[in-house]
Amino acid sequence: MRRVPSLGWLGQSMVDIQFLGTGNAFCPEGRMHSLVMIDGTLLVDAPPTVVPQLRKAGISPADISDLFITHWHGDHTFGFPFLLLERKWISDRGGEHQLNVHCHSVGSKHLNDLCNLAYPESLKDLDWLNFNYQPSVANGWSFERFEVCHQPITEPHGYRFEKDGFVLVHCGDSGPCDNIERLAKEADVMIVEMGIPDYVDSPYHYSPSTLLDLALRNPDTKFLATHNFSPAGTTFELPENVFEVVDGECFSF
């Protein structure tokens, strides 16, 4: 893991944002599927390789207290059965650690269907698994879910987190939209995807030029660009408040 020095927010406590993967659905060279951990216990999404990504970072799946689902595409959810199976049979055989899954109201059905396809009946009766559909508090962070611009059938959402006055926004997968514009003005840090090159015409993703425009209009916000379409090591001409993250980076605020 490569740790990036503190980026200068003068808060009451340290915030760690760790990138276990930074690639889009196609996993460009040098990048695994996009995966973000907050303060060592909050995980955003569960891509197919979530278990090896956690292990590579030295994190036990049993340490995850809260899982936040942004939408139903496979590169964000297909690791869910493996995460539960690993906890059940390896890292938490005694079922001592609660896992709260935060998602849209139909989430339990979608994720249960996925588990039944992957490992029929092997994941039932998990007393430590809890689905939560309403915004609440997780490990000291208050949070709320907001709609974003992605394929509507996937029920796309992002999350606004706040702790000790520090506002962190995870945009999920989204192109430019009103909610991101609104939240960019108040966020200390915004995690935003950069999923397509400029020559691809899609309203559902940010590109280098649309991210540049967002960052220039919000110079006081720090943008962490992930879900990247380009191979690791590729960089673009972006403002100083945009950080093109790579797998293994951890930002401390």
For each residue, the residues with C-beta under 8 A, 3 or more apart:
1: 18 57 58 248 249 250
2: 246 248 249 250
3: 249 250 252
4: 7 243 249 250 251 252
5: 252
6: 9 14 252 253
7: 4 189 222 251 252 253
8: 253
9: 6 15 166 188 189 253
10:
11: 14 15 164 165 166 253
12: 164 165
13: 163 164
14: 6 11 252 253
15: 9 11 38 39 163 166 168 252 253
16: 38 39 40 250 251 252
17: 36 37 38 168 189 191 224 250 251 252 253
18: 1 36 37 38 40 57 249 250 251
19: 22 35 36 224 226 245 246 247 248 249 250
20: 32 35 36 37 53 54 56 57 59 247 248
21: 31 32 33 34 35 47 49 53 247
22: 19 31 32 34 226 227 228 232 245 246 247 249
23: 26 27 28 31 32 33 34 227 228 247
24: 27 28 33 34 75 193 195 196 227 228 229
25: 33 73 74 75
26: 23 229
27: 23 24 31 32 33
28: 23 24 31 228 229 230 231 232
29: 231 232
30: 231 232 233 246 247
31: 21 22 23 27 28 228 231 232 246 247
32: 20 21 22 23 27 35 47 49 53 247
33: 21 23 24 25 27 47 48 49 53 75 76
34: 21 22 23 24 45 47 75 76 193 226 227 228
35: 19 20 21 32 43 44 45 47 50 53
36: 17 18 19 20 43 44 45 170 191 226
37: 17 18 20 40 41 42 43 44 57 59
38: 15 16 17 18 41 42 43 44 141 161 168
39: 15 16 42 139 140 141
40: 16 18 37 59 63
41: 37 38 63 64 65 66 139
42: 37 38 39 64 65 66 68 138 139 141 161
43: 35 36 37 38 46 50 64 66 67 68
44: 35 36 37 38 67 68 70 159 170
45: 34 35 36 67 68 69 70 76 77
46: 43 50 67 69 76 77 78 79 80 83
47: 21 32 33 34 35 50 53 75 76 77 78 79
48: 33 74 75 78 79 82
49: 21 32 33 52 53 79
50: 35 43 46 47 53 54 79 80 82 83
51: 54 55 61 79 82 83 86
52: 49 55 56
53: 20 21 32 33 35 47 49 50 56 57
54: 20 50 51 57 59 60 61 64
55: 51 52 58 59
56: 20 52 53
57: 1 18 20 37 53 54 248
58: 1 55
59: 20 37 40 54 55 63 64
60: 54 63 91
61: 51 54 64 83 86 87 90 91 92
62: 87 91 92 97
63: 40 41 59 60 97
64: 41 42 43 54 59 61 67 83 99
65: 41 42 97 98 99 100 138 139
66: 41 42 43 99 100 101 102 138 139
67: 43 44 45 46 64 80 83 99 100 101 102
68: 42 43 44 45 102 103 143 159 170
69: 45 46 72 76 77 101 102 103 104 107 111
70: 44 45 76 156 157 158 159 170 172 173
71: 76 150 151 154 155 156 157 172 173
72: 69 76 77 110 153 154 155
73: 25 76 77 151 154 173
74: 25 48 77 78
75: 24 25 33 34 47 48 78
76: 33 34 45 46 47 69 70 71 72 73 173
77: 45 46 47 69 72 73 74 80 110 111 114
78: 46 47 48 74 75 81 114
79: 46 47 48 49 50 51 82 83
80: 46 50 67 77 83 84 111 114 115
81: 78 84 85 114 115 118 119 123
82: 48 50 51 79 85 86 118
83: 46 50 51 61 64 67 79 80 86 87
84: 80 81 87 88 99 115 123 126 129
85: 81 82 88 89 119 122 123
86: 51 61 82 83 89 90 91
87: 61 62 83 84 90 91 92 97 99 128
88: 84 85 92 93 95 122 123 126
89: 85 86 93
90: 61 86 87 93
91: 60 61 62 86 87
92: 61 62 87 88 95 96 97 128
93: 88 89 90
94:
95: 88 92 126 127 128
96: 92 128
97: 62 63 65 87 92 128
98: 65 128 130
99: 64 65 66 67 84 87 128 129 130
100: 65 66 67 130 131 132 138
101: 66 67 69 107 108 111 129 130 131 132
102: 66 67 68 69 132 133 138 143 145 159
103: 68 69 107 108 111 131 132 133
104: 69 107 133 145 155 157
105: 133
106: 109 110 155
107: 69 101 103 104 110 111 131 133
108: 101 103 111 112 131
109: 106 112 113
110: 72 77 106 107 113 114
111: 69 77 80 101 103 107 108 114 115 131
112: 108 109 115 116
113: 109 110 116 117
114: 77 78 80 81 110 111 117 118
115: 80 81 84 111 112 118 119 122 123
116: 112 113 119 120 121 123
117: 113 114 120
118: 81 82 114 115
119: 81 85 115 116 122 123
120: 116 117
121: 116 124
122: 85 88 115 119
123: 81 84 85 88 115 116 119 126
124: 121
125:
126: 84 88 95 123 129
127: 95
128: 87 92 95 96 97 98 99
129: 84 99 101 126
130: 98 99 100 101
131: 100 101 103 107 108 111
132: 100 101 102 103 136
133: 102 103 104 105 107
134:
135: 142 143 144 145
136: 132 142 143
137: 140 141 142 143
138: 42 65 66 100 102 141 143
139: 39 41 42 65 66
140: 39 137 163
141: 38 39 42 137 138 161 162 163
142: 135 136 137 161 162 163
143: 68 102 135 136 137 138 159 160 161 162
144: 135 159 160
145: 102 104 135 157 158 159 160
146: 157 158 159 160 179 183
147: 156 157 177 179
148: 156 157 158 171 172 173 174 177 179 180
149: 156 174 175 176 177 180 203 204
150: 71 154 156 172 173 174 175 204 205
151: 71 73 154 156 204
152: 155 156
153: 72
154: 71 72 73 150 151
155: 71 72 104 106 152
156: 70 71 147 148 149 150 151 152 172 173 174
157: 70 71 104 145 146 147 148 172
158: 70 145 146 148 169 170 171 172 174 179 180 183
159: 44 68 70 102 143 144 145 146 169 170 172
160: 143 144 145 146 167 168 169 183 187
161: 38 42 141 142 143 167 168 169 170
162: 141 142 143 165 166 167 168
163: 13 15 140 141 142 166 168
164: 11 12 13
165: 11 12 162
166: 9 11 15 162 163 188 189 253
167: 160 161 162 186 187 188 189
168: 15 17 38 160 161 162 163 187 188 189 190 191
169: 158 159 160 161 180 183 184 187 189 190 191
170: 36 44 68 70 158 159 161 191
171: 148 158 174 180 190 191 192 193
172: 70 71 148 150 156 157 158 159 193
173: 70 71 73 76 148 150 156 193 195 204 205 227
174: 148 149 150 156 158 171 177 180 192 193 204 205 206
175: 149 150 202 203 204 205 206 210
176: 149 180 181 203 206 210 214
177: 147 148 149 174 180 181
178: 181 182
179: 146 147 148 158 182 183
180: 148 149 158 169 171 174 176 177 183 184 190 192 214
181: 176 177 178 184 185 214
182: 178 179 185 186
183: 146 158 160 169 179 180 186 187 190
184: 169 180 181 187 190 214 217 218 221
185: 181 182 218 221
186: 167 182 183
187: 160 167 168 169 183 184 190 221
188: 9 166 167 168 221 222 253
189: 7 9 17 166 167 168 169 221 222 223 224 251 253
190: 168 169 171 180 183 184 187 221 222 223 224
191: 17 36 168 169 170 171 223 224 226
192: 171 174 180 206 211 214 223 224 225 226
193: 24 34 171 172 173 174 205 206 225 226 227 228
194: 205 206 207 208 211 225 226 227 228 229 244
195: 24 173 205 206 207 227 228 229
196: 24 200 202 205 206 207 229
197: 200 207 208 229 230
198: 207 208 209
199:
200: 196 197 205 207
201:
202: 175 196 205
203: 149 175 176
204: 149 150 151 173 174 175
205: 150 173 174 175 193 194 195 196 200 202 227
206: 174 175 176 192 193 194 195 196 210 211 214 225
207: 194 195 196 197 198 200 210 211
208: 194 197 198 211 212 236 237 238
209: 198 212 213
210: 175 176 206 207 213 214
211: 192 194 206 207 208 214 215 223 225 238 242
212: 208 209 215 216 236 237 238 239 242
213: 209 210 216 217
214: 176 180 181 184 192 206 210 211 217 218 223
215: 211 212 218 219 221 223 238 239 241 242
216: 212 213 219 239
217: 184 213 214
218: 184 185 214 215 221 223 241
219: 215 216 239 241
220: 241
221: 184 185 187 188 189 190 215 218 241
222: 7 188 189 190 241 243
223: 189 190 191 192 211 214 215 218 241 242 243
224: 17 19 189 190 191 192 243 245 251
225: 192 193 194 206 211 228 238 242 243 244 245
226: 19 22 34 36 191 192 193 194 245
227: 22 23 24 34 173 193 194 195 205
228: 22 23 24 28 31 34 193 194 195 225 244
229: 24 26 28 194 195 196 197
230: 28 197 234 236
231: 28 29 30 31 234
232: 22 28 29 30 31 246 247
233: 30 246
234: 230 231
235: 238 244
236: 208 212 230 244
237: 208 212
238: 208 211 212 215 225 235 242 244
239: 212 215 216 219 242
240:
241: 215 218 219 220 221 222 223
242: 211 212 215 223 225 238 239
243: 4 222 223 224 225 251
244: 194 225 228 235 236 238
245: 19 22 224 225 226 249 251
246: 2 19 22 30 31 232 233 249
247: 19 20 21 22 23 30 31 32 232
248: 1 2 19 20 57
249: 1 2 3 4 18 19 22 245 246
250: 1 2 3 4 16 17 18 19
251: 4 7 16 17 18 189 224 243 245
252: 3 4 5 6 7 14 15 16 17
253: 6 7 8 9 11 14 15 17 166 188 189
